[in-house]
Amino acid sequence: MESKLLIFGAKMWLGGALVKRDVVISDGKVERIAERIDATDDMVEMDGRGKILLPGLVDMHVHLREPGYSYKETILSGSRAAAAGGFTTVCTMPNLNPAPDTVENLQAQLDIIERDAVIEVLPYATITTARKGEELVDYAALAPRVAGFSDDGTGVQSAKVMEEAMKGVAATGKMVAAHCEVESLLNGGYIHDGEWCRAHGHKGICSESEWAEVERDIEIAERTGCHLHVCHISTKESVALIREAKKRGVKVSCETAPHYLAMCDEDLRDEGRFKMNPPLRSRADMEALRKGLADGTIDVIATDHAPHSAEEKGRGLAGSAMGVVGIETSLAATYTFMVASGVIDFGRMVEVMADAPRRLLGLKGGLIEGERADMTLVDFEKEFSVCPEEFLSCGRATPFEGMRLHGEVVCTIAGGKVVYER
């Protein structure tokens, strides 16, 4: 008979405050939560004193690169990195080879997940065949196996195709996770079209390339009743559009990433680790995102964890591939820049990194009696320097490199099993 696990002395966020609670895990589930639980002979004890126990974090937007691009990341390395970051569930984007646009192609990814993942990994299927924005996939056939539908990496350029897609996805009850980008407005840009870009002779990406498609997709979601989830928003206009849509009752949610909350284009250096899509925007955009996170307009924080090889990220801003890693720094960066600085309170952080994504995806698990035991133990007093060489991810390119952050993950438990221990 498998031993029970008793985590004692830790604090949990309950009823708007951090309170001490002991937790017993048995048969993969949370058996009991109480102020004090005495150990019995069938228990293994874990000392949580001085630490905080969170529901397992959920990241709705990661790239684990398998199948097709395992030199960048694998399901094994990426899920281990996620566990080290405190995550017990991640949702993987479909820019893969083959793209998960049929049941057969999706199964190739699910087989690797079944074999290698150390946490729960939920894939997105594509919106269109091969992510080309033209031919719709079989939503009904794919829906039972996926978190939702996305062509992430490219926006669906045709409004007609997107409307037909949303009608189809709405019938399944799943979400469309939209990468909003008008390709005709990009003009070869690769960083934000702001003062830093012009002063340093780079090519800029205008904000309208994002918000114009956010505006279009909101209108389509309003007509079709589809749940629209807007990926990685970065502009003040996107925040305003989503805020107003929510007031009108549109079924829309959205995410932003820690780097957009912590940095702006004033922080750029001509290094590949500062290049991602969408780019770091202006200070005004960053402040609007922070306000949107605080007032509930932005539903979740997701990393858009996007590993590449060192060679692909070593060509400066102009030549490097788009994308940075973030799964191992997300919690500490959010705590340091958002909670410790007073932008949001501790409970709001738990909401946007664990509770809200779980709700949006219809997931079980967390820190609830009788539910699947997904949780992470964190020492928020511990400060550390971000050292990419220590990452479990194959990717190393992070704009947080060298920064001092607070919040070290001590242990992650997924489905009642210890999947990471520092």
N, C-alpha and C positions, 0 to 999 in steps of 0.2 A: 504493500500500500504506500502510495506516494505521500511524503510528509507535507504538512500544511506549512505555510510561510506566515510568520507574524512580523509585521513591521511596526515597531513601537517607538513612541516618543516624537514622531514627526508632526508637523502642523499641516492642516488642510484648509482650503478656502471654503468656508461654510457660512451661509447667512450674512454675507458682507464682511466677514472678518476671518483672520487666520486663527484657527483654534487647534489645540493638540488633540489628536485622535490616533488610536491604534487600529490596525487593519489586519484581518486574517484572510488569506487566500487559500482556497482549497478546490481541487478539481478544475482549475482554470478560471474559477469565478471568485468574486468578492463574497466571502461567507459572512463577514461581520465587520462593522465599523462601530467603535465605542470609545469613550473617554479613556478607559483602561481595560486591557485584556491581559489576564495572567497566562503565561506560557504553560503549555502542557507537554507531556513527553513526546507527542506526535508532531511537535512544531519545530521548525527551524526559525531562529530569530534573526532579524535584521535591525540594526540600530539606526533609527531615523532622527535621533536627537540633534537639534540645531539645523535640521533640514526641512524642506517643504515637499509634500507629496502632491503631485498634480495628476489630473486625469491624463492618460496617454495623449500626447499631442498628435494632431492630424494635419497633414500637409496636402492640400488639394491640387498641388501643381508641382510635379517634379519630372525630371528627365532621367531615366535609368538606362537608356541607350541600348537595351537588348530587346529583341534581336536586331542585329544589323551593324551596331557600332560599339562593340564590346571593348574596343581599344580606348574608348572614352570613359566608360563605366559599365558595370555589370549589375544584374539584379542582386547578386550576392554582395558586391562591394557597396552598392548604393543603399541596400536595405540595412547593412551593418552601420553605414554612416548615419542613416536615419535614426537607428536605435541609439547611437552615440549622441545624437542631438535631442533625444527624448521623445522621438516619434514612434507611435505604435501602428499607425496607418498612414500610407502615402498613396496618392493617385498619380499614375504615370501617363505622360503625354504621348501621343501616337505618331510623332515624327520618327518612325522606325522603318526597318526594311526586313520583312514586308510590313507595310502599314496595316494596323488592325482594322481593315475595312470589310472583311468577311469573317464568318465564323471560323473558317479554316485558318486564316492568318492570325486572328485573335488567339486561337488555340496554341499556336506556336509560342506566343508570349506567355500564356497561362501555364504551359508546361514548364517553362523556365522558372516562373514564379513558384510553382508547386515544388520544384526541386530545390531551389536555392534561397528563397526569401526567408529572412529571419523574423520579419514582422508582416503584417497584413499589407499586401500590395494590390491595389485596385486599378485596373487600366481604364483609360478612356478609349472608346472606339472613335474612328474618324467621322466627320460630318459628311464628307464626300470621298469618292473613290480616289485612292492615292493622294488625298489632300490637294487635289487639283482644282477644287471649287466648282466642279461641273456636274458630275453624276452623283445622285444620292445613294447612300448605302441602305441596306435592309435593317432599319432601326429596330423593328419588332424582333428579328432574329438575334440581334446583338445585345439588346437592352438587358436581358436577365443576367449578363455576365460582366457588365461594365458600370463605372461610376457615372458616366454620361457620355456626351459626344462633343468632340473638339477637333478642329484642324490646326491646333496650335502650332505656331511658327509661321503661319500664313493666315490672313483674314479671308473669309469668303467674300469675293469682290462683287458678285452679282446679288443684288437685292432680291431678285426673283428666286434664285437658287436658295438663298437664306430663308425666304418666307416658306418655300415648300419644305425645307429642312425642319424649320421650327414646327410646322404643322405635323410632320411625321414624328418628330421627337416628343411633342406634346402628347400624342396618343399613347406613348409608352410610359409617361410619368417621369421620365428622366430629364436632365438638364442639358442645355447647350452651353458649353464653356467656350466663350468666344474670344479669340485673339483678334482684337479690333485694330485694323491697320489698312488704310487706303493706299494701295501700292503706287497709284499715280501721283501721290503727293510726296513720295520719298526722295526722288531726285538724287539718288546715290548717296544720301546722308547716312551717317552712322553714329553721331552723337546729337544731343539736343541743339537745336538751332537758336542759340543764345549768344550772349556777349563773349563767353569764354571760347566758344566755337569760332566766332569771327575773328577774335583777337589772335588765335593760334593757327589760323589758316586751315581749318577742318571743314568738312561738309556736314550740314545740319539736317536733322529730322524735325519738321515742324510739328507743333502740338496738335494741329488740326488732323494730321494723319491718324491720330488715335481717336480724338473726340468726335470727329465726323461720323465714324463708323459705330461708335458707341451710341450716338444719337439715332442713327438708322436702325440699329439692332433693337434698341428700346422700343421704337415705333412698331417694329415687326412683332416683338414679343407682346406688346399691348394688343395687337390685332389677333394674334394666334393663341394667346393664353399660355404660351410655352414659358417654362422657367429659364430665364436667361441669366447665366453667371458670367460676368465680365472679368476676364483674366487681367492680371498685373496692371492695374490702372496707374497712370503716372502724371496725369495733368489735372489742373484745377478745374478745367471745364468738364472733364469726365466725372469728377466728384459732384459738381453742381447738377449735371444732367441726371445722374443716378439718384441724388437726393430728391429732386423734383419728381422723378418717376415713381419713387417709393411713396411719396405723398399722394400720388394719383392712384396708387394701388396696383401698379405694374408688378408682376412677379419677377423681380430682378434682384440679384445679389452680386457682390463683387469682392475682389481681393486686391491687396497690394503687397509688396515685398519689403522686408526690413531695410534693404539698401535705399529704397525710395523715401523711407521715413527718416533715415539717419543722415543722408547725404544729398547734395544737389550738384549742379554742374560746376559750381565754384570749387568743388573738391577734386575735380578731374586731374589726372596726370596722363601723359601719353604712354599708357601701359594697357595691355590687353585685359588686365584684371578690372578695369573700369568700363569695359565695353559690354553692354547687354541691350536687349530689345524688349520693351522700350528703354530709351536711355535715361540716365539721371537728368532730371529736368531742372527748372529754375528754383530759386529759394522760395518764391511765391507758390509754386506747385507743391514743394515739399511741405510748406506750412498748411496748405489746403488739404493735403493728404492726412496730416496729423490731426487737423480739426475733424476731418471726415471719419477718422478712426475713433476719435473721442465721442462724437455725437451719434455713432451707430450707422452712418451712411455706408462705411466700409465694413463688411461683415466679417471677413477673415484675413489673417496674414498667411500668405503662402510664399514659399521661397523662390519658385521658378528655378530650382536647383538644376543647373545646366552645365555639366562637366565637359571639357574638351581636353585634348592632349596638350602638353607643354608647348609643343611646336605650333599648334593652332592658336595658342594664346600669347605667343611670344613675338608678335609682329606689330606691336603698338596699337593705337586706336584705329588707324586706317586699315591695317591689314589683318588684324586678329578676327577670329570667329566671334560671333555674338554669344554671350552667355557666361554667367559666373556661378560658382558653387555657393550653397548657403545652408544646407541641411544641418550642418554641425555648429553653425553660429547663430541660427535664427532665434532661438530662445534667449540666449545671452544678449544679443544685439537688441532685441525687442525690450527686454527688461532694462538694459542700460540706457537706451536712448528714449524709451517711451515711459517706463514706470519710474525708474530712479530719478528722471528729470521732471516728473510730475505731469506729463501730458495725459496719461491715463492711469487709473489705479490698478492694483494687482488683479482684482476680479475681472476687469475688462480684458487684461492680457489672457487670462484663462479662457474667457469667453471666445476671443477671436482666434486662439491657437488650438483649442480643444473642443469646447462645447458647441460653438456655432458650426464649424465644419462637420462635426458629427451629426448635428441636426440636419444640415443641408443635404447630406449624403444618405440620411436614414440609417446611420450606423448604431449598433449597440456598443457596449463596452464603456470603460472609464472607472470612476470611483463611486459606484452605486452598488449597494447590496443586491446580490443575485445576478448582476451583470458580469460579462466577461471581464477578467481582471487585466485591464490595460492602464498602466500608470508609470510615472517617472518620478524619481526622488532627486531633488535638486538642492545644492548648497548655494544659495544666493549671496552668501557672505564671501564666497570664494571668488577672487579676481584672477583672471588669467590673460596671457597675451596670445592673440590669434597667430598660430604657427601652422601654415598650410602643410608643412612636411609631416605634421603629426596627424593629419586627416586620415580617416579610414576610406573616404572617397578617393577614387582615382584622379579626380579633378583637384587642382590646386589654386585656381585663379579666383581670388576673392578680394573685393575692395576693402574688406575689414582686416587685411593682413597687417600684423604689427600692432593693432589696437588693443587696448586694455578693456576687457569686458567683464561684467559680473554675472555669475550664474553658471555653475559647473554641474553638469549632469553626473550624478553618482551611480544611478542604477535605473535601467528601463525594463519593465515587465510587460510582456505582450502575451495575452491569452494565458496568464498565470505563470509563464516561464520567464526566467531572467534571461534577457537577450543582450543586455549590455551591463557591464559592471566595471567601474573605473578602478 
